[in-house]
Amino acid sequence: MKTIGKKWSTLLLSVLIILCFSGMATAEDYKANYHAKVKQNNDTIGVIAGVINYICPKLVPDAGSICNPKDPVGSAVGVQKYMEQNWDPEEDDIEDADLPRLLNLEAALQFWDAVEQFKLHYPYRAEAEKLAKAGKWQDAFLNEEMAFQYLVKCASRGIFAKKIVDGE
């Protein structure tokens, strides 16, 4: 009877050990995951740039002075500065703002939010890079993952804006 109890105890302990350690990733796993996430984020930014280049001329009059296909981030900031001409974003909500003439107000509001989400990814990517240089791969990966979450929010708003300007 004692032998059966010992066998069960040993078996239970073995199962617990396997369960505890089977899901643990190694530093090399996190390093690979980090590099894969960096690539995914860079690819996502490439898609976002294409959406900006497509939408920008459909949001503001005289788009040639604001929209620059070679600098989509600069174009996005330019649209925001154009929208900020008559209001203070620190003081008033965009819905209450005295906005300048826009070619599509609803799309511009979606675009505004997309740019705001994009800005939020920068600190996470900077922290991820710093952590990667220090060999802290798990934390680097997690920060790069957080950056991805903001990029996805940005892309989502950008796609809504694109659909609006396309009349979908």
Secondary structure by P-SEA (a helix, b strand, c coil): caaaaaaaaaaaaaaaaaaaccccccaaaaaaaaaaaaaaaaaaaaaaaaaaaacccccccccccccccccaaaaaaaaaaaaaccccccccccccccccccccaaaaaaaaaaaaaaaaaaaaaaaaaaaaaacaaaaaaaaaaaaaaaaaaaaaaaaaaaaaaacc
